Amino acid sequence: MKLMHRIIIVFLLLVSYQYGIAQNGADFKFGPVLLQTESAKFTKSSQYHNGWQIGIKARFGRDRFYFNPGFFYRTVQLSSSPNINPFQAKEKMTLLNFPVDMGIRIIRSQTFSMRLFSGVSLNYIQSIEENNLGLNLDSVNDVHFNGDIGIGFDIYWLTIDAVFEKGLLNIFKDDKPSKGDYFNVSLGFFF
């Protein structure tokens, strides 16, 4: 019987701790990414580049407002397509994405919340696979910035976010304008 009391006490302490920290924590995320650039050489008309991302975002803030920095590993296919297929085996580039957002919780309850957020993100092009397009690390700017805006939903510990990233700097050195707009949807677990 004493063991059962201890288990109940530990459970109650963990639950009260969870409610005490409210929305502070981390969100492990995974989902598809689409990239569309202004470059006619790289992106065909009305097409986009498929990809995927995996990463983590922290969330700090007890009340309505929160700070939301993160890190993502992102892959994007080099050839554009009219279809969505993020896992197609084609040549790709890999990027490290560092978003920093501020957000507001529009709807808040213990089981559901809706969030709006905005900020900036830095994309670092880590590698480009060998390809027939003539693209390599010498033909791109290592870093490009984006302005982010997004909406997110929390259902218990499950999170769903949709983010649009507007390109602020050119991706390619010799092809201007070549700003890239990203759109991603991610499914995550908040802990």
N, C-alpha and C positions, 0 to 999 in steps of 0.2 A: 504494500500500500504506500509506503514512503517513496518508493521509486516512482509510482504514478503521480504523486503530489509534486515531485521534483520535475518530472516531465511537463506537467501542466504549468508549473511556475516558469520554467524555461520557455515554453511556448508563449505564454502571456507576455513575458519580457521581450521576446523577439517581435511579437506583434506590436506591442506598444512602441518599441524602438522604430519599427517600420513606419508607423503613423507619426512618430515624433520627427523623423527626418523628412517627412512629406515627400517632396519630389526631388530630393538630392540623390544622385546616384549616377549610374552609367547605363548606356543603351548599346547593346551589341546588335549590329545591323548587317543585313545582306539584301541585295536586290539588283535589278537591271539598271543600266545607264544608257542613255542615247546622247550622241554628240552630233551637232550640226554646225558646220563652219561657213564663213563667208567666202571661203576659197573655192572657186569653180574647178580648180585643178584637183582638189582633194575630195570635195563632197559634190556628188552629182545633184542636179536640180530635183527638189522634192524628195531627197533621200537623206539618210542619217547613218551614223556609225553606231553599231550595237556594241554593248559591253556589259560588264557587271562590276560590282564593288562589294567589299566586305570591310567592316571597320567598327569603330566604337566612338560614341560621343558622350561626354560628361554633361550632366545637367545640375547646375547649382542655383538654388533659389527656393525659398519656402513659400513665398506668397505668389502673387500673379506673375511677377517678372522673373526671368531666369537667364543665366549666362550658359552658353552651349558650345564649348570648343570640341573639336574632334579630330580624328585621323582615319583615313580610308586608303586601302589598297584598291586600285581601279585598273581595269583593262578595257581597252577600246579597240575594235577591229579597224584596220587601216582602210579597207574597201567599204564604200557606202552601199546601202541596201534599202529598198522600199519596205522590207519586211522586218519584223522584230524577232531576232534570234540571237540572244546575248552569248550563247555558248557554241556558236558555229566555229569550226576549226579553221580559222583564217589567220593571216598575219595580223599582229596586233602591237599596240604600244601599251606600256604599263606606266601608270602615273601614281604618285603619292598625293593625296588630296588632304588639305588641312583647312577645314571650315571653322570659322569663329562667328557665332550668331548670338543675337539677343532675342528673347522671345517673351510672349505673353500668353498666359493661359486664359482663354476666352470662356470656356466651360470647365468647371472643376467639380468632381465628386469623388467618392472613394473608389468607384468602379470605372469611371469614364472621365476623360478630359479631352478637350480640343485645344490645340496650340497653334499660334501663328508666330513665325520667326523670320528674321532677316539678318544679313551680315555680309561678310566677304569670305572668299576661299582662295587659297593659293594652290595651284596645281604644279607639281614638279614632274616633268617627264623623265622617268627613270630609264626606260629602254624602249627600243624600236626593233622589232624583228626584221630580218632580211626580207626585202620585198621587191616587187617589180615597179613600184611607183617612184622609186628614186628617193625615198624618204629615209633619213638616218638622223642621228643625234646632232649632226652638224647643220642640218637644214631646218631645225626647229629652235625656238627659244626655250631654254631649259625650264623657265617659270612663266606662267601666265595667271592672271588674277581674274576672278569672277565676282559679281555681285549676286548674292543669294536671296531668294525669298521662298518660303515654304509653309506648308500646313501639316500638322501632325495630329494623330489621334492615339490616345492611350486607353486600352481596355484591359483592366487589371494590370498585368505585367507585359502584355503584348503591345507593341507600338507599330504604327504605320505612318510613314512620312512620305510626302511628295515634295520635291524641291526643284525649282528652276534656277539655273545659274547662268546669268547673262555675262558674256565675255567682255572684259575690259581691256585686255591686251592681245596683240596678235600672237598666234601660235607659231606661224612659219616666218622665217627670216626674210626670204626673198619673194613671198607671195602676200601682198597687202591689198585690201584688208583681209585678214584671216582670223578674226576673233571667233572663238568657239562658244556656243551655247550648249549647256548640258541640261538634261532632264533626267531625274532619277526617282525611283520609287523604292522604298526599302521597308522591309519587315524586320522587326527587332524584338529583343527581350530586355526589359528594364530591370535592373537589379541594384 
